[in-house]
């Protein structure tokens, strides 16, 4: 009986320790709460990018529907053959929280991302990709028939 209790306890501790070793450390990083807080698009954009130059690039390919029936689930696919993309930001200018998503990539990865985003109303969806020290932008207009961002 004592041996059985000992083995159960030991297996629990081992699974907890081994599970914590497998957990990636970057998953424990602090949530950038101020970036995703509600606010004006221009202010939020300036907070994150300051006055850094941003170049337009058609090499960041955004696949979005021209008309979204329901703003709560707007499918988006972003891809690019550009090398060394470190970070990707998705913005919806008219959303209560304009920064929709931020993704971090290993520089050795080719950029391909598919997701569903929420949009409050018709506006451009802006994608900013960080390639080394350079910021690249592309955008696409989406007409939203029914908004998906409740403010209350």
PERAUR-V784134 format. One record per residue. RES is the residue in one letter. PSI is psi as a letter, one per 40 degrees, with the letter a starting at -180 (* if undefined). Layout:
RES_PSI / RES_PSI
This chain:
X_d / X_d / X_d / X_d / X_d / X_d / X_d / X_d / X_d / X_d / X_d / X_d / X_d / X_d / X_d / X_d / X_d / X_d / X_d / X_d / X_d / X_e / X_h / X_h / X_d / X_e / X_e / X_e / X_i / X_h / X_h / X_g / X_d / X_d / X_d / X_e / X_i / X_i / X_i / X_h / X_d / X_d / X_d / X_d / X_d / X_d / X_d / X_d / X_e / X_b / X_f / X_i / X_h / X_h / X_i / X_i / X_h / X_e / X_e / X_h / X_h / X_h / X_h / X_i / X_i / X_d / X_h / X_h / X_d / X_h / X_e / X_d / X_g / X_h / X_h / X_h / X_h / X_h / X_i / X_i / X_e / X_h / X_i / X_f / X_h / X_d / X_i / X_h / X_h / X_h / X_i / X_h / X_d / X_e / X_i / X_d / X_g / X_d / X_h / X_d / X_i / X_h / X_i / X_h / X_i / X_h / X_e / X_e / X_i / X_i / X_h / X_h / X_h / X_h / X_a / X_h / X_i / X_i / X_h / X_d / X_i / X_h / X_i / X_i / X_h / X_h / X_h / X_h / X_h / X_h / X_h / X_b / X_e / X_i / X_h / X_i / X_i / X_i / X_i / X_h / X_h / X_h / X_h / X_h / X_d / X_h / X_i / X_e / X_g / X_h / X_e / X_*
